[in-house]
Structures are given as C-alpha cells and as structure tokens.
Amino acid sequence: MSEPDADLRRAIQAVVDDVNREVSQAESIRRSDVVAAEFRVNEELTPTEKVRRDHVLVKYSDVVESMYRT
C-alpha cells in the first residue's frame, strides 16, 4: 500500500492535469508542491480568505526555490 503523501500528490497531480487540459500552455500549471501546513486568516490568508501571495512567497521561499532548481 502507498504512503498517504504519495496518494495525495497523485490526486493533486490528476486535478492539475485536468485543469491543464482546459487552458492554454501559457496558462498551465508547470510546477506545484504541497505545503504541510494549514493556511490561517491574518497570516497566509486575508479576513475574506484570499491568499496573501507575497506573504506565502516569503514564508515558503525555500519550497518555491526548490521547485525551480529541478
């Protein structure tokens, strides 16, 4: 039996693949990763639960950088 992380990554990749079939290559998702933390309001999310991209990029810069190294 596969480990849950591998199953989760496969499920997410299947959704990404489905989305990529519906958009142009320029709009497609090329790299992704899973962060093992729940985003919280007033940290990674605004009070209306929109992602604070600048905050996420700073907080998870090591994850983002690792996606571009490979």
N, C-alpha and C positions, 0 to 999 in steps of 0.2 A: 504494500500500500504506500502511496506517495505521501510525503510530508505536507501538512496544510499550506505552508508557504508556496510550495510548488503548484498546488492546486489553485491557490488564489492568483498567483501570477499567470497561470494558463487561462483562467476565467477572465481576468482583466485583458490579457492579450487578445482573446477572442472578441471582446467588445471593441477594442481598439481596431482590430482588423475589420469588423463590421462597419464601424464609423468611417474608416479609411476608404472603403469601397464606395461610399456615398459622396465623397468630397474630392476635389482636385488634388493632384500631387503636392502642389504648393500649400494646401490647407491641411495636409495629412499629418498625423502624429508620427514622428520618426523615432523618438526615444521616450521611454517612460520608466518610472520606478515606483516602488511602494514605500511609503514612509510609515514606520511602525509607531505612529502617534496620532492621537485624535486632535484635530484642529479645534481650538477654543475661541469663543467670542472674546473680543478685545485683545487677542494675541494674533492668531493667524486669520481670524475672521472679523468682519465688521459686525455691529449690532444687528444688521439685516442679513447676516451670514454670507456676505460676499467675501471671496478670498482676498486677503491683503498680499498681493503678489510680491511687492517689494519686501515685505517682512518675511515671507516664506523663502524668497531667494536668499536673503541674508542668513536666516536661521538654518536652512538646509543647503547652504552653498557647497558643502563637501559632497552631497548626493548629486547635485546638479553638475558639478565639475567632473565627478566620476563618470557620468553618462557621456560626456564629451571626450573623455580620454580614450574610450574604447573605439 
